[in-house]
């Protein structure tokens, strides 16, 4: 059985609803290694050009197998990966939580300071292919939402967008920044069929 306190945290600008499922656990159910206690986390994760990645659908489990199964069940948005992590606690601190009670909620345990280790990527939603699509790079002028400065245009998979293969490659996390670069698909490869170069440029206006 998977004992889970699914705080299901959603940080920053994801659209997932916050859910809470509380389960109680006993000390002898927690995996221990020498002076450490270990539980396992599953979550959706998207790294960005900041020190604050987006995470959502966070849940904690007593076994790696349960965490892995939970990660596989996450409905991933484009650009997100489903991952598992080892959460390592000081065993003495964990034991102290049980001194006055036989059972605790798993959420009580996760509030303790712990280290994260051994991140495993279970699945990734890269989105559809953008190879051959017309891609533009741009940034906001003055303030977010005011106007967009067009900087480059090209085809996915070709210079200057050689590394752009999937929708996830377009994601930067810069949507709320004035001057940092963003990327968008102007026309898909299918929409390009039959258009002249001038018609493609006119679509940029």
C-alpha positions as CSV (number, residue, x, y, z in Angstrom):
1,X,0.0,0.0,0.0
2,X,1.2,3.5,-0.8
3,X,0.8,5.9,2.1
4,X,0.6,9.3,0.6
5,X,0.2,12.8,1.8
6,X,-0.4,14.4,-1.5
7,X,0.0,18.1,-0.7
8,X,0.0,18.3,-4.5
9,X,1.7,21.7,-4.4
10,X,1.5,23.9,-7.4
11,X,4.1,26.6,-7.5
12,X,4.1,29.7,-9.8
13,X,1.9,29.8,-12.9
14,X,0.6,26.3,-13.4
15,X,-3.1,25.6,-13.7
16,X,-3.3,22.5,-11.5
17,X,-5.7,22.5,-8.6
18,X,-4.3,22.1,-5.1
19,X,-5.4,18.8,-3.6
20,X,-4.7,17.4,-0.1
21,X,-4.9,13.7,0.9
22,X,-3.7,13.1,4.4
23,X,-2.5,9.6,5.5
24,X,-1.0,8.6,8.8
25,X,2.2,6.5,9.1
26,X,4.1,4.6,11.8
27,X,7.8,4.8,12.4
28,X,8.4,1.3,11.3
29,X,6.9,2.0,7.9
30,X,9.7,4.5,7.1
31,X,12.7,3.3,5.2
32,X,16.0,3.8,7.1
33,X,19.6,3.7,6.0
34,X,22.1,4.0,8.9
35,X,21.4,7.4,10.4
36,X,19.0,8.5,7.7
37,X,15.3,8.2,7.0
38,X,14.1,8.1,3.4
39,X,10.8,8.8,1.6
40,X,10.2,9.4,-2.0
41,X,8.6,12.3,-4.0
42,X,6.9,12.3,-7.3
43,X,6.2,15.6,-9.2
44,X,5.9,17.4,-12.5
45,X,9.0,19.6,-13.0
46,X,10.0,22.2,-15.5
47,X,13.4,23.9,-15.3
48,X,13.8,27.4,-16.6
49,X,16.5,30.1,-16.9
50,X,16.0,30.9,-13.2
51,X,16.9,29.3,-9.8
52,X,13.1,28.8,-9.3
53,X,11.8,25.9,-11.5
54,X,8.1,25.3,-11.7
55,X,6.9,22.2,-9.9
56,X,3.4,20.8,-9.5
57,X,1.5,17.6,-8.6
58,X,3.9,17.0,-5.7
59,X,3.2,13.9,-3.7
60,X,5.2,11.9,-1.1
61,X,5.4,8.1,-0.8
62,X,7.0,5.5,1.4
63,X,8.5,3.4,-1.4
64,X,10.2,4.3,-4.7
65,X,7.9,2.0,-6.5
66,X,4.8,3.9,-5.3
67,X,6.5,7.3,-6.2
68,X,7.4,6.0,-9.7
69,X,3.8,4.8,-10.3
70,X,2.5,8.2,-9.2
71,X,4.9,10.0,-11.5
72,X,3.7,7.9,-14.4
73,X,0.1,8.9,-13.7
74,X,0.8,12.7,-13.9
75,X,-0.9,14.4,-16.8
76,X,2.1,16.5,-18.1
77,X,1.8,19.9,-19.7
78,X,4.2,20.6,-22.6
79,X,7.7,21.2,-21.3
80,X,7.2,19.3,-18.0
81,X,8.9,16.1,-16.9
82,X,7.6,13.6,-14.4
83,X,10.4,12.9,-11.9
84,X,11.0,11.1,-8.7
85,X,13.4,12.2,-5.9
86,X,14.8,10.6,-2.7
87,X,14.0,12.8,0.3
88,X,16.6,12.2,3.0
89,X,15.9,13.1,6.6
90,X,18.0,12.9,9.8
91,X,16.7,9.7,11.5
92,X,17.0,11.1,15.0
93,X,14.8,14.1,14.1
94,X,12.3,11.8,12.5
95,X,12.3,9.5,15.6
96,X,11.6,12.5,17.8
97,X,8.3,13.1,15.9
98,X,7.1,9.8,17.2
99,X,8.0,10.2,20.9
100,X,4.6,11.5,21.9
101,X,2.4,9.7,19.3
102,X,2.3,6.3,17.6
103,X,1.3,7.7,14.2
104,X,2.0,11.0,12.4
105,X,0.8,12.5,9.2
106,X,3.3,12.2,6.4
107,X,3.0,16.0,5.9
108,X,4.5,16.4,9.4
109,X,7.5,14.6,8.3
110,X,8.0,16.6,5.1
111,X,8.1,19.8,7.0
112,X,11.4,18.8,8.5
113,X,14.6,19.9,6.8
114,X,15.7,17.3,4.2
115,X,18.0,16.9,1.3
116,X,17.0,15.7,-2.1
117,X,19.0,13.2,-4.0
118,X,18.9,10.8,-7.0
119,X,16.4,12.6,-9.3
120,X,15.1,10.2,-11.9
121,X,13.2,11.4,-14.9
122,X,10.2,9.1,-15.6
123,X,8.6,10.8,-18.6
124,X,8.7,14.1,-20.5
125,X,6.1,15.9,-22.6
126,X,8.1,17.5,-25.4
127,X,5.0,18.5,-27.4
128,X,4.8,18.3,-31.1
129,X,7.6,18.7,-33.6
130,X,8.4,22.3,-34.7
131,X,11.0,21.2,-37.3
132,X,10.1,23.2,-40.5
133,X,7.8,25.6,-38.6
134,X,8.5,29.3,-38.9
135,X,9.8,30.5,-35.5
136,X,10.3,34.1,-34.4
137,X,12.2,35.4,-31.4
138,X,10.9,38.5,-29.6
139,X,10.8,40.5,-26.4
140,X,8.5,42.9,-24.8
141,X,9.1,46.7,-25.1
142,X,8.7,49.1,-22.2
143,X,6.6,46.7,-20.1
144,X,5.0,43.3,-20.4
145,X,2.1,43.3,-22.8
146,X,2.9,46.7,-24.3
147,X,4.5,45.8,-27.6
148,X,6.8,43.0,-29.0
149,X,10.1,43.6,-30.5
150,X,10.8,41.2,-33.4
151,X,14.4,40.1,-33.5
152,X,14.9,36.9,-35.6
153,X,12.9,34.6,-37.9
154,X,13.8,31.2,-39.2
155,X,12.8,27.6,-39.5
156,X,12.8,25.1,-36.7
157,X,15.8,22.8,-37.0
158,X,17.8,25.3,-39.1
159,X,20.0,28.2,-38.3
160,X,19.4,30.3,-36.2
161,X,17.0,27.8,-34.6
162,X,19.1,24.6,-35.0
163,X,18.3,23.3,-31.5
164,X,14.5,23.8,-31.8
165,X,13.0,20.4,-32.4
166,X,9.9,20.3,-30.2
167,X,7.4,22.7,-28.6
168,X,9.2,22.4,-25.3
169,X,12.3,24.0,-26.9
170,X,10.2,27.2,-27.3
171,X,9.6,27.6,-23.5
172,X,11.9,30.0,-21.7
173,X,9.9,31.2,-18.7
174,X,10.6,34.8,-19.9
175,X,7.0,35.7,-20.5
176,X,6.9,38.1,-17.5
177,X,10.2,39.8,-18.5
178,X,10.6,43.0,-20.5
179,X,13.9,42.3,-22.2
180,X,14.5,38.6,-22.2
181,X,13.9,36.6,-25.4
182,X,10.8,34.6,-26.0
183,X,10.1,32.2,-29.0
184,X,6.8,31.6,-30.8
185,X,5.7,29.6,-33.8
186,X,4.5,32.0,-36.5
187,X,3.4,29.4,-39.0
188,X,3.5,25.6,-38.9
189,X,5.1,23.5,-41.6
190,X,1.6,22.5,-42.8
191,X,0.5,26.2,-43.0
192,X,3.6,27.1,-45.0
193,X,2.5,24.9,-47.9
194,X,2.1,27.0,-51.0
195,X,3.2,30.3,-49.4
196,X,5.9,32.5,-50.9
197,X,8.7,34.0,-48.9
198,X,7.0,37.4,-49.1
199,X,3.7,36.0,-47.8
200,X,5.6,34.5,-44.9
201,X,7.2,37.9,-44.1
202,X,3.8,39.6,-44.4
203,X,2.4,37.3,-41.8
204,X,5.0,38.8,-39.3
205,X,3.4,42.2,-39.6
